[in-house]
Amino acid sequence: MNVEKLLTEIIEKDGVAHLTLIDPDSQTAERSAEIAADATVGGTDAIMIGGSVGAGGSQLDQAVLAIKERTDLPTILFPSGVSGLSKHADAVFFMSLLNSRNVMYITTHQALGAPIIKRYGLEPIPMAYLLVFPGGTAAWIGDAKLIPREKPELAVAYALAAKYLGMRWIYLEAGSGVEKPVPTSLIKSVKEAIGDTKVIVGGGIKDSVTARKCAESGADAIVTGTVVEEGNVQPKIKEIVRAVKK
């Protein structure tokens, strides 16, 4: 399975891909699998697994294996560091937090993780990770110099740098569970600047109206995370997917 190719084909066909983010540190492996199964029925396109603090080791492995038992959708790791890697997943977002103040999150974790990714046979998907105010827990963990909401030109500068460095995906993240998502004006500015480089948007997307606005502003993929942990996963995902697909 070529996960990146699959996501690209979904975007070309439907306009937008939908990803469900599951944090193994927030619930049991069994509950993670239930969320994945319900999200699959709801119409999500892939399952992201990881979080800001991040489960690792056997806890992560158990979650990935349990999820794969309940869905045939691609499983993509979303690691906060080297500990967020599992040989049982299909792919990994190979991320660099470009607006971090700490070189660990820009290149060091990546250098330490690269040999493990090769050994595990995971498909690496090169991605720039950009944290927009308020940033949530991810900003604190990653020591990010947050992009102000009213300064889309700063996001554009980072996004162009990512594109020119060869990264094929750019993740604009407002932070898990935050009240306000990434501003639509910022999404639009970034997408207009980087063209065919794919834009993922996550953080604070809790309903179909917000998701649609992000998609209409240029998001190629929408991530739903915290809201699925609150229950009623299938109808919530179905509503958001219907809102963003062609």
Secondary structure, 3 states (H helix, E strand, C coil): CCHHHHHHHHHHHHCCEEEEEECCCCCCHHHHHHHHHHHHHHCCCEEEECCCCCCCHHHHHHHHHHHHHHCCCCEEECCCCHHHCCCCCCEEEEEEECCECCHHHCCHHHHHHHHHHHHHCCEEEEEEEEEECCCHHHHHHHCECCECCCCHHHHHHHHHHHHHCCCCEEEEECCCCCCCCCCHHHHHHHHHHHCCCEEEEECCCCCHHHHHHHHHCCCCEEEECHHHHHCCHHHHHHHHHHHHCC
